[in-house]
Amino acid sequence: MEILIASFTVFVLSVFIGFEIIQKVPPTLHTPLMSGSNAISGIAIIGALLVSGGNYTPWSNYLGIAAVIMATINLVGGFLVTHRMLSMFKKRK
């Protein structure tokens, strides 16, 4: 129970700090921030692959597969949005 409370506390604090940081980002830094969050999603995919490939419980395999799918969607969508935003700054021919 203590581990659950400690994990939940870290989660709540990270959500609060993340919200405060993102809220104060100027629009000119949005694209580099998106690229950084894409890198974090890549790390999440690696962690989800490790969990889904481990011999733990069937539930951990299912949750790991779901995490791989969701992180992959987030990663691909983030790269598409970043690519589209960067293409807005290119000179038109």
Secondary structure, DSSP 8 states (H G I E B T S, - for coil): -HHHHHHHHHHHHHHHHHHHHHHT--GGGHHHHHHHHHHHHHHHHHHHHHHHHSSS-HHHHHHHHHHHHHHHHHHHHHHHHHHHHHHTTS---
